[in-house]
């Protein structure tokens, strides 16, 4: 492969998530290019030899920027022994090029930019390196479950180097190819083929040439047999398609990214939790994931193996057959009005698609911070209507099918009456948003059962000819069994 071709390939890995940085060779602390300094590091002599054989040395002395995950000499000695080779010279040109390109990202990614799971920037051939940063981002980060990054953020004029103690193998199989090569998945493969989904899992790129990223929750023959399933041949095709789609999530990330801590906010009815609802290719179903549970998937399923990196995504092996039902838990939804950018405001003189301004003193449709609020630094939504039936619409994201109790945290005072609606349906009775004696307080608006999953448009409709300014903070949707 020609040097210019390699350079273009590596640069193609640059994504919007990491922007280029300007630099100047005039800056004394950033005068040195990466490859020049790698040659001076005796602990990386085998890596330098590999880069030379792969004809990538010149690339790492160009403008960049690059990130290079650099295996040390002991890492390469171990790798050579494991793959049955005596020296770098025993690799073919294509083998060593494929191997070394996998260690180079086309952007400057410092340890502070690491994310759990696959990084946001791909390697030069579109593959991803995954990092476990659960024990810290600098000296405890683990790449692809095997290589410890023991020295990070070594800065050069055209990039950054992270030293590590193992060599990384690039993923070589798509999810579909992996399933086909492992007979223990033969029942699942037959089901996916009958549902028309194996091509999706086999593909590397979509019709636009973009790398496909998917996540599969896979079940071995042993797991399916334990559920009484030896074949999917007799299952109605529509039912089978929904079942198979339920095992596939769009995008790919590691289990550590599926849920984070939601801190409790008793004043607005938010409970502390580590859970999340994950969207699948089956539009009205979901996977419930609770990081704090012994059975993190749907409350009943654990992993036999997880975070297995593939060329087109991630695979998890589960220990129990996964079927969606109304018993699968849903996550409490916290809808913060000041973090929402999807309003429609039906008031004369204001564009229906206008966004609230940030102002403490002016404007009928605005955000402002109030020092007396129970949540420090909270911004609240202020709006007023000038006639009956004026309305405000706000879209709540990722509401799952089922019934919810809906409550709102608002500011009391002489505010007026509003009817909450979803489409043509009224949610609870008309409520007065000026009642109560607490400055900011919770009020239950009613319950509603959604027949489908997705983003939902909630509408507040004025019930008076003139509505005093209403101030809303957070709406909370709590699942009801």
C-alpha positions in Angstrom: 0.0 0.0 0.0 1.4 3.4 -1.0 2.2 5.9 1.8 -0.3 8.5 0.3 -3.0 5.9 0.3 -2.3 4.9 3.9 -2.4 8.6 4.8 -5.8 9.1 3.2 -7.1 6.0 4.9 -5.9 7.0 8.3 -7.3 10.5 7.9 -10.6 9.1 7.0 -11.0 8.1 10.6 -11.5 11.6 11.7 -15.0 12.2 13.1 -17.1 15.2 14.2 -16.6 14.1 17.8 -13.0 15.2 17.8 -12.0 18.3 16.1 -8.7 19.1 14.6 -6.4 21.4 16.5 -4.2 24.1 15.1 -0.6 23.9 16.0 2.6 25.6 15.0 6.2 24.3 14.7 7.2 27.7 16.2 5.9 26.6 19.6 8.9 25.3 21.5 6.9 22.8 23.6 5.3 21.2 20.4 8.2 21.1 18.0 8.6 17.4 17.8 6.8 15.1 15.4 5.6 11.7 16.7 7.7 9.3 14.6 10.9 11.1 15.3 10.4 10.7 19.0 9.2 7.1 18.8 12.5 6.2 17.2 14.3 7.8 20.2 12.3 5.6 22.7 14.2 2.3 23.2 11.2 0.7 24.8 9.3 1.0 21.5 11.9 -0.3 19.0 9.7 -3.3 17.9 6.8 -0.9 17.3 9.0 1.3 15.2 10.1 -1.7 13.2 6.5 -2.7 12.7 5.6 0.8 11.5 8.5 0.9 9.1 7.5 -2.5 7.6 3.9 -1.2 7.3 5.2 2.0 5.6 3.4 4.1 8.2 6.4 5.9 9.6 6.1 8.7 7.2 2.4 9.1 8.0 3.2 9.6 11.6 5.5 12.5 10.7 2.9 14.4 8.7 0.6 17.1 10.1 -2.0 14.8 11.6 -3.3 15.0 14.1 -3.1 11.4 15.2 -3.5 9.2 18.3 -1.2 6.2 18.5 -1.8 3.4 20.9 1.8 2.2 21.1 2.6 -1.4 22.3 5.9 -1.6 24.1 8.6 -4.2 23.3 7.5 -6.8 25.8 3.9 -6.5 24.4 5.2 -7.3 20.9 7.4 -10.2 22.2 4.3 -11.7 23.8 2.3 -11.1 20.7 4.8 -12.7 18.4 5.0 -15.8 20.6 1.2 -16.0 20.7 0.8 -15.9 16.9 3.7 -18.3 16.3 6.1 -15.8 14.7 9.7 -15.2 15.5 10.1 -11.6 14.4 8.3 -8.6 12.8 9.8 -9.7 9.5 7.7 -12.8 9.5 4.5 -10.8 8.9 3.4 -10.1 5.3 3.2 -6.5 4.3 -0.6 -6.6 4.4 -0.7 -8.3 7.8 1.5 -5.8 9.5 -0.2 -2.9 7.8 -3.7 -4.1 9.0 -2.3 -4.6 12.5 -0.6 -1.2 12.8 -3.3 0.9 11.2 -5.7 -0.5 13.9 -3.5 1.2 16.5 -3.8 4.7 14.9 -6.8 7.1 15.2 -7.2 10.1 12.8 -7.6 12.7 15.6 -6.0 13.8 18.8 -7.7 11.8 21.6 -6.3 12.5 25.1 -7.2 10.4 28.1 -9.7 13.0 29.2 -11.5 12.3 26.0 -11.8 8.6 26.6 -15.3 7.2 26.7 -16.4 3.8 28.0 -16.6 1.2 25.2 -15.9 1.9 21.6 -14.2 5.4 21.1 -15.9 8.0 19.1 -13.1 8.1 16.6 -12.4 5.1 14.4 -9.1 3.7 13.1 -8.0 4.3 9.6 -10.0 1.4 8.3 -13.2 2.2 10.1 -12.7 -0.2 13.1 -13.0 0.9 16.7 -10.9 0.5 19.8 -12.9 -0.1 23.0 -11.7 1.2 26.4 -12.7 0.2 29.9 -12.2 3.3 32.0 -14.1 2.2 35.1 -10.9 2.4 37.2 -9.8 5.7 35.9 -8.8 7.2 32.6 -5.0 7.5 32.9 -3.1 4.5 34.3 -5.9 2.0 34.6 -7.6 2.2 31.2 -7.9 -1.1 29.5 -8.0 -1.4 25.7 -10.1 -4.2 24.1 -10.1 -6.0 27.5 -6.4 -6.9 27.2 -4.0 -4.0 27.0 -3.3 -1.7 30.0 -2.5 1.9 29.1 0.2 2.6 31.6 1.5 5.9 30.2 -0.9 8.3 28.5 -1.0 11.8 26.9 2.5 11.9 25.5 2.1 15.0 23.4 3.8 15.8 20.1 3.2 18.5 17.5 1.1 16.2 15.4 -0.6 14.0 17.9 -0.6 12.1 21.1 0.8 8.7 22.1 -0.5 6.2 24.8 1.8 3.4 25.7 0.4 0.0 26.5 1.4 -3.5 27.5 -0.3 -5.6 24.7 -0.9 -5.6 21.0 -4.4 -5.2 19.8 -6.0 -7.5 17.2 -8.4 -5.7 14.9 -11.9 -7.2 14.7 -12.1 -9.4 11.6 -15.7 -10.6 11.6 -19.0 -8.9 11.3 -21.7 -10.0 13.9 -23.4 -12.2 11.2 -20.1 -13.9 10.1 -19.2 -14.6 13.8 -22.6 -16.3 14.3 -22.2 -18.4 11.2 -18.7 -19.5 12.2 -19.9 -20.7 15.6 -22.3 -23.7 15.5 -23.6 -23.0 19.0 -25.7 -20.2 17.4 -27.3 -22.4 14.7 -30.9 -22.0 16.0 -30.5 -18.2 16.3 -28.9 -18.0 12.8 -31.8 -19.9 11.3 -34.3 -17.6 13.0 -32.5 -14.5 11.8 -32.3 -15.8 8.3 -36.0 -16.7 8.2 -36.8 -13.1 9.5 -34.6 -11.6 6.8 -32.1 -10.1 9.3 -28.9 -12.0 8.7 -27.9 -9.7 5.8 -28.2 -6.8 8.2 -25.8 -8.4 10.7 -23.4 -9.6 7.9 -23.1 -6.1 6.3 -20.2 -3.9 7.0 -21.5 -0.7 5.4 -24.9 0.7 4.5 -26.0 1.9 1.0 -24.3 5.3 1.6 -21.0 3.6 2.4 -21.1 4.4 6.1 -20.0 1.8 8.6 -22.9 0.0 10.2 -23.0 -0.1 14.0 -25.3 -2.6 15.7 -25.6 -4.5 19.0 -26.9 -8.0 19.2 -28.1 -9.8 22.4 -27.2 -13.4 21.3 -28.6 -16.7 22.6 -26.8 -20.0 22.2 -28.5 -23.3 21.3 -28.1 -24.2 25.0 -30.0 -21.1 26.2 -32.8 -21.6 23.6 -33.1 -25.3 24.4 -33.5 -24.4 28.1 -36.5 -22.3 27.0 -38.0 -25.2 25.0 -36.9 -23.9 21.6 -35.2 -26.2 19.1 -36.3 -24.4 16.0 -38.1 -21.2 14.9 -39.5 -22.8 11.8 -43.1 -23.1 13.1 -43.3 -19.6 14.6 -45.5 -17.2 12.5 -43.2 -15.0 10.4 -44.5 -11.7 11.8 -44.0 -12.9 15.4 -40.6 -14.2 14.6 -39.5 -11.0 12.9 -40.5 -9.0 16.0 -38.7 -11.4 18.3 -35.5 -11.3 16.2 -35.6 -7.5 15.9 -36.1 -7.3 19.7 -32.6 -8.8 20.0 -30.9 -6.0 18.0 -30.2 -2.4 19.0 -29.1 0.3 16.7 -25.7 1.6 17.4 -23.0 0.0 19.5 -21.7 0.7 22.9 -20.5 -1.3 25.9 -22.7 -2.3 28.9 -21.0 0.4 31.0 -22.6 3.0 28.8 -26.2 1.7 29.1 -27.0 3.4 32.4 -25.6 6.0 34.8 -26.6 7.3 38.1 -29.8 9.3 38.2 -29.6 11.1 41.5 -32.7 11.3 43.7 -34.6 14.6 43.8 -37.3 14.0 46.4 -38.9 17.4 45.9 -40.0 16.5 42.3 -40.5 12.7 42.9 -37.3 11.5 41.1 -35.9 8.2 42.6 -32.2 7.3 42.7 -31.5 4.6 40.1 -28.9 3.1 37.7 -31.4 2.0 35.1 -32.3 2.8 31.5 -34.6 1.6 28.7 -32.8 0.6 25.6 -34.5 1.0 22.2 -34.4 -2.0 19.8 -35.2 -2.5 16.2 -38.7 -3.6 17.3 -40.3 -0.2 17.7 -42.8 -0.8 20.5 -40.6 -2.9 22.7 -37.7 -2.1 24.8 -34.9 -3.7 26.9 -34.7 -2.6 30.5 -31.2 -2.4 31.9 -30.3 -1.9 35.5 -26.6 -1.6 36.2 -27.1 -2.1 39.9 -29.0 -5.4 39.6 -27.7 -9.0 39.7 -29.9 -9.6 36.7 -29.3 -6.4 34.7 -31.4 -7.2 31.6 -35.1 -7.0 32.0 -34.7 -7.8 35.7 -34.4 -11.6 34.9 -31.4 -12.0 32.6 -27.6 -11.9 33.1 -24.7 -11.9 30.6 -22.6 -15.0 29.9 -20.2 -12.8 27.9 -20.6 -9.1 27.0 -18.9 -6.3 25.1 -17.5 -8.6 22.4 -16.2 -6.2 19.7 -17.1 -6.9 16.1 -16.3 -5.1 12.8 -19.9 -3.8 12.6 -20.8 -3.5 16.3 -20.9 -5.3 19.6 -22.2 -8.7 20.7 -23.5 -9.8 24.1 -24.3 -13.4 25.1 -27.2 -13.7 27.5 -28.0 -16.6 29.8 -31.8 -16.7 29.2 -34.1 -16.4 26.3 -35.1 -12.8 25.9 -38.8 -12.1 25.1 -40.6 -8.7 25.4 -43.8 -8.5 27.4 -45.6 -5.9 29.4 -43.8 -7.2 32.5 -40.5 -5.7 31.3 -39.9 -2.7 33.5 -39.9 0.8 32.2 -37.7 3.7 33.4 -39.0 6.7 35.2 -38.7 9.7 32.8 -37.6 13.1 34.0 -38.4 15.8 31.5 -36.6 19.1 32.3 -38.2 22.0 30.4 -35.1 24.1 30.3 -33.2 21.3 28.6 -35.9 20.9 25.9 -35.5 22.4 22.5 -38.7 21.2 20.8 -41.5 23.6 21.6 -44.5 24.8 19.7 -46.1 27.9 21.2 -49.6 29.0 20.0 -49.6 32.6 21.1 -50.1 35.7 18.9 -47.0 37.6 18.1 -44.6 34.7 18.8 -43.5 32.2 16.1 -44.9 28.7 16.8 -41.4 27.3 16.5 -39.6 30.1 18.5 -37.4 28.9 21.3 -37.5 30.5 24.7 -34.9 33.2 25.4 -32.8 33.3 28.5 -33.8 36.4 30.5 -34.5 37.3 34.1 -36.8 40.2 33.4 -38.3 40.3 30.0 -40.2 38.1 27.5 -43.4 36.1 27.6 -41.6 32.9 26.7 -38.3 32.5 28.4 -36.0 30.6 30.8 -34.7 32.1 34.0 -32.8 30.9 37.1 -34.3 31.5 40.5 -32.0 31.5 43.6 -34.8 30.3 45.9 -35.4 27.1 43.8 -34.8 23.8 45.7 -32.5 22.6 42.9 -29.4 24.8 42.9 -28.9 26.5 39.6 -32.1 25.2 38.1 -33.5 27.1 35.1 -37.3 27.2 34.8 -39.7 27.9 31.8 -41.8 31.0 32.0 -44.7 31.4 29.6 -48.1 33.2 29.4 -51.1 33.0 27.1 -53.4 35.9 26.1 -56.6 34.0 25.2 -58.5 30.8 25.8 -57.1 27.7 23.9 -53.6 29.2 23.5 -51.3 26.3 24.0 -47.7 25.2 24.6 -46.4 21.9 23.2 -43.3 20.1 24.6 -42.0 16.8 23.3 -41.0 14.1 25.8 -38.4 11.8 24.3 -38.4 8.0 24.3 -41.7 7.2 26.1 -42.3 3.5 26.1 -45.7 1.8 25.5 -47.7 1.5 28.8 -49.3 3.6 31.5 -47.6 6.4 33.4 -48.5 8.7 36.3 -47.7 12.2 35.3 -46.6 14.9 37.8 -45.2 18.4 37.4 -43.1 20.7 39.5 -44.2 24.3 39.2 -44.1 27.7 40.9 -47.2 28.7 42.8 -48.9 32.1 42.7 -51.8 33.5 40.7 -51.1 31.4 37.6 -54.4 30.2 36.1 -55.9 27.0 34.7 -54.4 24.6 32.1 -55.6 21.3 30.6 -52.8 18.8 29.8 -53.5 16.9 26.6 -52.0 14.2 24.4 -53.4 14.5 20.9 -57.2 14.9 21.4 -57.1 13.1 24.8 -57.3 15.0 28.1 -54.8 13.8 30.7 -56.6 14.3 34.1 -58.8 17.2 34.9 -58.1 20.9 34.4 -55.5 21.9 37.0 -54.8 25.3 38.6 -51.1 26.1 38.5 -51.4 28.7 41.2 -52.6 26.5 44.1 -50.6 25.6 47.2 -48.4 27.3 49.6 -45.0 25.9 48.6 -42.9 28.1 46.4 -42.0 25.2 44.0 -44.1 22.1 44.4 -45.3 18.9 42.9 -48.7 18.4 41.4 -50.1 15.2 40.0 -51.7 15.9 36.6 -53.2 12.4 35.9 -52.4 9.1 34.3 -52.2 8.1 30.7 -51.7 4.8 28.9 -49.7 5.1 25.6 -50.5 2.5 23.0 -47.2 2.9 21.2 -43.6 3.8 22.0 -41.8 6.9 20.8 -41.5 10.7 21.3 -44.7 12.1 22.7 -46.2 15.6 22.2 -47.7 17.0 25.4 -49.9 20.1 25.1 -50.9 22.5 27.8 -54.1 24.4 26.8 -55.1 27.7 28.5 -58.6 27.6 30.0 -58.9 31.4 30.5 -59.2 34.5 28.3 -56.0 35.8 30.0 -53.5 33.5 31.6 -51.0 34.8 34.2 -47.5 33.6 33.6 -47.0 29.9 34.3 -43.6 28.8 35.6 -42.7 25.1 35.1 -39.6 23.2 36.1 -39.7 19.5 35.6 -42.3 16.9 34.5 -41.9 13.4 35.8 -43.5 10.3 34.2 -43.6 7.3 36.6 -44.5 3.9 35.2 -47.7 2.4 36.5 -48.2 -1.4 36.4 
